[in-house]
Amino acid sequence: MAKGINVSRMRLRLEFGKNEPTGKTNPNTGQRIKGFVPKFKKWAGVWTLTQSDAINLAGADIRDAIVFFVRHSDKVTSDYLIRKGDVIYKIDSIAYDDGLSTDGFDLITCHRSVVNHG
């Protein structure tokens, strides 16, 4: 999708994973605890949204959106969650590169995942 991005802007290390059993057990209930389990990591940068992009995302009911760019990879799908530091993001959409050139990047639009207890 995006071409000619300066790779020096890729300063973030994102973890791609899924919400799966962590191997821990809740001592009160005996049930397995689910949590973020990383599958692979990729270097990424933050794509700056234009005002019209932000308005379009708000119209699609996507609040607090952030867009990351990563090198094109077929491994990146919307089935994954993204963890940046302690914050987990849910992927809303991915604008895949055509993959025809070596300098292709994918744009990943996501929002902060909120855990509701109770």
N, C-alpha and C positions, 0 to 999 in steps of 0.2 A: 504494500500500500504506500508506504513512505520511502522515498529515495533520498540519497545524499545526506543522511543524518551524520553529524559528527560523532564518532564513536567515543570521543572523550567525554561526552555527556552521559555515558552509561556508567554511572557511579553507584547504582543501587544493586544489591544482590537480592533477588527475589527467590522465594521458595515456592514451588508449585506442589500442591498436595491435595489430599482428600480428607474428609471427615470420617474417620474410621476408628475402630477400637484401638486404644493405645497400649493394651496389655496390662493396664491398671484396673483394679477392682474397687468399687465403692464399698468401704467397710460397713456402712450402715444398711445398704440394700443387697450387697453381694452381686450387683450387676456390673457388667464391664463398662468402663468409662470410655466414651468416644471423645476424640479431639483431633486436632490437625496433625496429620502424618505426612511429612514431606516425602516427595517422590523424586524431584530433581530441582536443580537451581539454575538460574540464568541471570546474566548481567542485563540491566535495564536502565532506562532513563525515564524521566517524567516528560510527557508531551504537554505543551501548554495549550489549553483550550481557548478558542476564540469566543467572543461573546455570543455569536450565533450558535456555536456548538453547545455552549452551556444552556442556552435557551431551548435548543432542540432536545437536549437530554432532560431538562426539567419538564418539558412537555410529554416526555415518555415516562414520567414519574420516577426518574432516576435522580436522586438527590446526593449531594456530596460525592459527585463522580470524580474519578481520577483516571487519566489515560497514561499507561506505560507503553514504551516502545522497546521491543526486543528483536534480536536477530531472527529472521524467518526460521521457523521450525515447525514441522508437522506434529511434534509431540505436544505442542501447546493447543489445548482445546478448552471449550467452555465447561467441560466436566470438572475441571480443577478449581481449587481455591488458591489464592495467592497470599503469602504471608510476607510482609515487609516489617521487620522488627517484631513488635508484639501485636501488630494490627493485621487482621485477616480481612481480605477483600473477596467479594463474590464477582465473578466475571459476568458482565452483561452482554458484551459482544466483542468479536475479534475481527479486525479488518486485516485479512491475510494478504501478504505480498504474493505476487504472481510466481515468485520463485525462479524467474528466468535469469536473474543476475545475482552476483555474489554479494551485492550490497543492499539486499532487500531487508525490510523490517516489517514486523507486524505491530499493529496498534491495538492494545488491549484496553477496552473501556470497562471499568469496574467500580463498585461502590463498597463502602465499609460494611462488613457483615456484622449484624447486631444479634446478640444472643439474648433471647427472652426467657427468663426463668420464672415459672409460675404463671 
